[in-house]
Amino acid sequence: MQKTIVKPAHSPKAVGPYNHAIRIGDFLYSAGQIPIDPATGKLVSTEIRAQTQQVIQNIKAILDDQKFTFTNVVKTTVFLTNLADFAVMNEVYSQHFTSDFPARSTIQVAALPLGASVEIEFVAHA
């Protein structure tokens, strides 16, 4: 199967040597998305709600680029620097993943790139 590198026009620039996503056949594998505003290249806020909303928008840009939707997502991994932020993150998350929920893991980590509080990666299937 052919490997396709996914670099959506409406996504923030990568902050390291990686691609936003890789598509192989009907599968789309994303890198972790952090709350970078594509227009400024900076974190949107220090507040978890705004950060999660931006991460979801960055995920949506990748999905849209490949003509996928949130219902195509089969697995997500959420990284939080503070599990006390889980309820707020989950509230924002559930506004976009509304049915046929993907499998999900949520992990507390010591730190994330650029001082982000949340990062989400996903696997989607066409």
C-alpha positions, 0 to 999 in steps of 0.5 A: 500500500502507498504511504501518503504524507498529510500536510493540511493547508489549514494546520499549524506548522509542525514543531519538529521533524514529523508530519501531521498525519500519514495515510496508508490505504483506508487508515489515517494515523495522526501525530499528536495535535497540540493547541497551536493556532495555525494563524499565529503559530502559538498556543491559543491560551493557557486555559484547558477549554480553549486549548482542547477546542483548538486541538479539536480544530487541528484534528478537524483540519486533518480529517477534512483534508482527507475527506474524513469526519469525526465518525471515522475516528476509531482510536484516540489517545489524550495526553493531559499534564493534569488529570484534574482537567479531564472533565473540561477536556471531556466536555469539549471532546464530547461536543465533536465525538457525538456517536460511535465513539472511538476507543480512547486512552487518557494519560497524564504526562509530565510535560507537553511541547511548547507548554501545552496542557493537552495533546490528542492523537488519533487513528481513523478508518475510511 
